[in-house]
Amino acid sequence: MRRRIVLGLGWLLAVPAVLTLNGGSVWAQGPYHVTETWKVGGDGGWDDLAVDPASKELYLTRGTHVMVVDTSSGKVAADITGLKRTHAVVFDSAGKLGYISDGGANEVVVFDRKTNAVTGRVAAGTNPDGLLFEPVTQTVWAFNGGSKNATVIDANTQQVVATVALPGKPEVAVADGKGSIFVNIEDTSQLVHLDAKSRKGVAAWALAPCEGPSGLGLDRKHGRLFSACDGKVMAVSDAKAGKVITTVAIGNGPDGAGFDEKSGTAFSSNGEGTLTVIRQDSADSYSVMQTLTTKAGARTMTLDPDTGKVYLVTADFGPRPAATAENPRPRPSIVPGSFVVIVVSK
């Protein structure tokens, strides 16, 4: 996903105990807490993470490999290696196969969820990043940031069945379970509606005042989409009409988002080291319930809809190297072995 290991920017700041948002005070205290921190370690940066709905194992993309963590113990259970630059992981609805977007190889990697062994590789577009399994059509959609399109793969045959053009660089996508797909377009600040059955675009909607959307959540019951954007803003959109209904103030440097349908709660994971927890007061009204301190750099997240737990990842950072002509904005170093999973629960 977008700039997920580019760390040490302005949002790596101390987080105050109380923030003022939307004209009111939002206390850090609230129903959500950091309940566990697992020191996973391992080499490489990181990108997206996902919970297998069947096994409840947590899959963490780590550059050239994908780490599999047992969520009952917080221990590494497996490691999928031989990859180049991983971004995301999704799972089929049959409980058998998983898929990894390998942007460095321009491929989608197929693996067996019981053994975590790679069983196939499917050529995608340039730099497949966001990844989605669409249950109605049993297809896998790889959203290619470099070629600005989506590669559609038949999950039964593991064959490419379509390439869908997009108006810009795609980020995170969600499916409504009825055949519609929605994807954030980062560089044009749009939200695109795709039809999975026809494999065509339906509409492209402006997200203004939201700019640079990355993380995306979906409330299927009310048809609401939650786009985490630059400038400390989340846009809430109508999934049918496409219009932005309202915006909510979030933390700085967001990259992940989600919506818990059981509790009616939206989340934004922010690189400054906070998790913004947003209450759904009604389908068109939202307020910040809590700003929870997590850890600097924890800007990617996944939500387990069964337990309501939110998982985030980050590490400790060392000094930033001196800027050079070839690298005018160097990333700070990652302290070896410091990579952690942060578990947030009620």
N, C-alpha and C positions, 0 to 999 in steps of 0.2 A: 504494500500500500504506500501511500504518499509519505516520503521523507521519514520513514519510521525509525531509522537508525541515525538520522542526522540530529545529533544531540548537542547540548551545551549552548543553546540559543538563549534569547532573552527570557524565555519562560522557565529557565532553570533558576528560579528565585525562591526565596523563603515564602511559605504560604501562611498568611495571617489566620488567626483562629476565627475571626469574624469577617465576612465579606458583605459589602452592601450591593445588592442587586435589585433591579427593578424598583428602586426607591425604598426598599425595606432591608432590614437586617436578617441575614441568614446565618444561623449559628452552625458551627462545625458539628456540634452535638446533634444527634438524630437517630433514626432507627437502624441505620447501616453502620457497620464497623469493620475494620480490618481484623478478621478472626484468625487468620493464619498467614505466615510467610514461609514459603518453601525455598530453601537455597538449592537451586538446581545445578548451577554452575554450567560447565560446558563452554565450548569455543563458538565464536561468531557473534554477529549481531542478531537481529530478530525482526520479524514482521508480524503477521497475523497469527491468531491462535483460535482453536475450536475444540468443543467438547463433542466426542462421539456420543450420540443420543442412546446408543445401545449399551456400550461398555462403560460409559462415563469417563473414559480416559481422555486426557487433555493433550492435544497435539500442538506443538510449538514449532513454528518455522524458524530455523537458525542458520540461514544462509545456505551452506552446502549440505545440510541435513535437517531432519525433522525429529525432534525429541518427543517421546510419548511418556506422559506422566500419569501414574496411578493416583487418582484424586482421593482415594481413601487413605493413602499413606504419604502423599507428596513426594514419592520417590520415582526416579526414572525407571520405566518398565521396558522401554525399547528405544532404538534409534534407527531411523531410516536414512541411509547414507547414499553416496554416489550421485548427489544432486549438485546443481551449480549455484542458483540464486533463488531460493524459495520465497513464496509470498503468502500463500493461503492454502487451507485444507477444507474440503467438504466431503460429505458422506452420502451414499445412495440411500434410498428408502427401504431397501431389502435387507440392510444390515450386513452386507457382504463386502462391498468395495468402498475405498476412499480415493480421493483425487487430490493431487498437489499441483499448484501452478509453479512451474520452474521457469522464471523469467530469463535466467541466464542461458537456458537451453532452448527457449521458445517452444516449450513442451508442456503438456499436462501429463503428469506421472500417475499411473493407476497402481493401487496397492491393495493387498488382501488385509482386511481389518482384523482377522484372527491371528495371522502370523506376522503382519506388518512387512511382508515381503513384496517387493515391486513385481507386478505382473505384466505391465505394459507401459508404453509411452506413445502419446498422440501428439503430432505436430500441431502447434497453434500459430497465432500471429506473432508479432514482435513484442516481446516482454509481457507475456500473460501475467497478470497481477491479481485482480479480484477474481473470485471463483464462486460459482453458484450451482447447486443441484436443483433442478426444477421438477417437482414430483408428478405433475399432470402428464407431461410429455416424456418423462424419464430421460431428460437430457442434462448434460453438464455444459455450463456456459463459462468460457474463459474470456475475461475482459482484458484486452491487449492494450496496454498503455502506450506502446511504441507505434503500433499501426492504427490505433484509434478505431478498433472494431471488436467484435465478439466472435469467437469460434464456438460453434455449437456441435457437441459430441453426443451421439446416441449412446446411452449408458448400457444398452443391451449388446451392441456390436462393437463399441469403442471406436467407431468410425466418425469422421467429421461429416456432418450433414448440411451445414450452412455456415456462411460467414456474413455477419450482419454489420453494416457500416454504422458508425456513431459520429455525432457532431463534434467530438473532442476526446480528451483523455479520460477514460472511464476509471472510476474508483470502486467503492463498495456497492454491491447489488443485493436486493432482497426479492423474494417471491411471495405472492399472496396465497399460494396454494390453489388458485383457481385458473392458472394459466397466464397471469400477468407478472411481469418482471419490472422492477424499477432500479435504476442505476444513477448514481451521482456522476456528473461530468465535471471534473475539477477545473480545467482551464477555461471553460466557458460559463461556469457557475450555473449549470442547468441540471434538471432532473428529467431523465428520459424514461418513458413508458414503452415497454416492448411486449409484443404478443408472442408467447412461447409456441403456440400452435402454428401460426403462419410464419414465425421466425422473421418478423418485420417490426419496424418501429411504428408506434402508434402516435406518439406526441413527444415534444421536447419543451419543457416548461422552464421559464426563468425563475431563479431562486432569490432574486434581489429582495432585500439587501444582503442576503447571504453570499459570500464569496469564497471560492476555493473549497467546495464541499468535499468531505472525505467520508467519515463514518455515517452509517445509515441504519435507522431502525424503522419498524413497521408495526402499527396497531391494526391488525386485520379486522377486528370487530368494528371499529369506527372508520376505517379507511384513512388513517393518518400516517404520514411519513415524517421522520425526524432526521434532518441533515445537520451534522456537526460541521461548522464552518470556521474559517479564519475570522479574526476580529472578535473572538469570544461571543459568537452568536450561534444558536441553533434555530433553524427554520422548521416550522411545522406546516406541512402541506396537505391539501386534500388530494387523496389518491385518484379520485374521479375527475374533479375539475382541474386539478393541477395547480391551483393558486396557493400562494403562501397565506395561511390563515393568521399566523402570529409568529413572533420570534421570542426566544428565551435567552437570557444571559447565561453563558457558561464560562468555564475556565479558559486559560490561554494555551494554545498549542494542542487543540484536540485532533484526534485521528480515529477514534473509535466511538461507536454509539450503539444503543440497543434499547429495546422496549420489552418490559415484562408485562405480559397480558394478564397474568393472575393478579398482580397488585396495581396495575395501571400506572406504572412508573417508567420513565425514560431516563437514560443515562448518557453522559458524555465523559469519556476518559481523556484527561488533559495532561499534556507534557509538563506543565508547571508542577505537577505532583498533586493533582486533585481529581476527584470523581464528582461531577455535578449530578445530583439526584433530583429529578423533576417529577412533581406530582401532577397527574391528570385530574384537574378539577371538573372538567367536562370535555367533550370532544373538541371544543374550540377554546378552552381556557387551561392554562398551565402555569404553575408557579414552582420556584425552586424550593424544594423541601430541605435540602441539606447540601453542604459542600464538604466532602470528606477528604481529609488529607491522606494521600497514598504515598507516593515516592516520586521524586523528580525523574522524568523520562517515561513514566507509566502512561503512555498515550494510546496503547492498543488494549482492547478488551474483548471478552466474549461472555455471553450470558447463558447459563444453563436454565432453560425455561422450566424444567421440572423442579429444581431446588430453589430457584431464584438467586443463586450465587453468581457473583461477578468475578471473573478471573482477569488479572492484569499482569503484565511483565515489564521488568526493567532491570537495571544493573547500577553499579557504582561507576563513577566517571573520574578519570585522572585529568591531568593538565591537557590543555589544548596545544597541539604543535604550532610552531610559528608559521605564519602565512607565507606562501611562496607565490610566484607568478603562475605556476602550474596549478596550485591549490590555494586560492585566495581566502577560502573559508573552510579551513580544516576542522574536522570533527574532533571533539575531545576523545581521548583514549578511554577504552573500557577496562576497568580493573579486572584482571583475569580471575575467573571463578566466582564472580560476584553476581551473576545472573540469578534473579529470583522470580517466583510466582507469588503474587499477592492475591489472597482470597478475601472477598468482601461478602458479608452475610448480614441478614437482619439480626 
